[in-house]
Amino acid sequence: MTDTPFDIFAVAGLETAVSAFKTNFSDDDELGAQFCLMRDGETLLDLKGGWTDRAKTKAVTSETLFSVYSSGKALAALVIAWLAENDRLGYNQIVATLWPEFAQHGKGDLTIAEVMSHQSGLSGITDDTFKPTDWLDWDKTINTLAAQKPIFPPTSQSGYHPLTYGFLAGEIARLADKDLRSLGTILRKELAEPFGADVWIGLPESEHERCAQMMKPKKLPDLGELNTATRAAFLQPWSSSGGVSVKAWREAEMAGSNGHASARGLATLMQILINGRCGESHILSEDTLEAFRKPRINGPDLVLPFNLTFAAGVMYNPPNYFYGTGEKTLGHSGWGGSCVFADPDTGLHGAYVMNRQQNSLLGDQRPRRIIDAVYSAL
C-alpha cells in the first residue's frame, strides 16, 4: 500500500484537528485534500494530504487546485459585495434596473438581495429545448433565464439554485461593472490577485495542469421529497453540463458550480465576511458588510431538504451546526464535500477542498470532523 503523503502546518494546540484530517484518509478513503484555517488573517492550520490523481502518482501540494462546485457561490457573493461597496449596485436595487429583460413573467420587482438568496424562482431551467452544452453559451443561458416564468412564486421561500445562481449573479455583476467585466474577471483583478488568493471562476488553460482529478460519487444525494423545483434544479437532462469537455468546463464561467481554488485561497478571502478586511486592507465598510450578511430568508428550502437561512449569497450555519458551533457563522458547501466558512464571533475562517466526492449535499463528515476538532480545541 502506498503511504499517504502529508504536508502539515499547525499551531500548537490544534493537534487533534491534524489527526482529524489524517483520519479522513484512513477511515473515509479520502484521495487528496487541503484544509486551511485562519483567525483574522493569521494562519492556524494549513494541511495538505493525499494525491491529485486516481493512480496516486502526484502528491497534493499548496499549488494544487480543486474543483469546488457550489463553494464558489461564496466567491460570487464577494464580487457582488465588492460592487456594492464601490457604488456599482445596491442590495435593495431592482434587478431589472440593470437588466430590463429580467422583468418578464412577474420578476420585475425582484431585488439583487432576493436573487442572491435563492428567492427568484429560477432554481433550474424549464425550457426542454435547452441542452447541457448550452451552459457554455452565456447569452443563451441568461436570455433563457430572463424569459423564464418562475417555478415558484418569487420571495415566497428559498429554492436553491445550483447552476442558475452563477449566471444570475454573473449577469448582474457584468451589467453593474462600469467596464462590463465578467464576474470571474472582477474576482481575479479586484480580490484574488491583490491578496494572493488562488481562486478562479473560469480557469485559463495555463492553470489546468495544477488541477486535481475529481472522482464523482457512486450515487446521487438524497434530495428529499421531489417537486417541480427539485426536478428542474437537479434531475433534467440539462440540469448539469454533462457531456461538456473537461477543458471547456474549466474555462467557462459558471460561478454557481465550477469554481477552482486552493483551500488557502478560499480561506484568505473568507476573512472579508468576518470584518470586511483581507489582511490589513479594508474591502467592505460596516454598512456593506451588514447588508451582505443580513439574513434574507429562513425556512424549509424548496429544493434542498433542509431548513436554511440565506444571506446575500451565503448561508448561515445550518441547524446541524456543520460549520462549527457559531450561531452567526456563514459559509457554503459544494457538491461532494468542499466548504467555506467564516465565524464573526471567533474570527475563524477557513475552507476544505478535496477530489473524492461523496454524495452529501450539506454536512459532509470529512470537513465537519476537522471543524469540530478545531472548536473543541479552541
Buried (B, 14 or more C-beta within 10 A) or exposed (E): EEEBBBEEBBEEEBEBBBEBBBBBBEEBEBBBBBBBBBBEBEBBBBBBBBBBBEEBEBBBBBEBBBBBBBBBBBBBBBBBBBBBBBEBBBBEBBBBBBBEEBBBEEBBEBBBBBBBBBBBBBBBBBBEEBBBBBBBBBEBBBEBBBEBEBBBEBBEBBBBBBBBBBBBBBBBBBBBBEEEBBBBBBBBEBBBEEBEBBBBBBBEEEBBEBBBBBBEBEEEBEBBEEBBBBBBBBEBEBBBBEEBEEEEBBBBBBBBBBBBBBBBBBBBBBBBBBBBBBBEEEBBEEEBBEBBBEBBBBEEBBBBBBEBBBBBBBBBBBEEBBBBBBEEBBBBBBBBBBBBBBBBEBBBBBBBBBBBBBBBBBBBBBBBBBBBBBBEEB
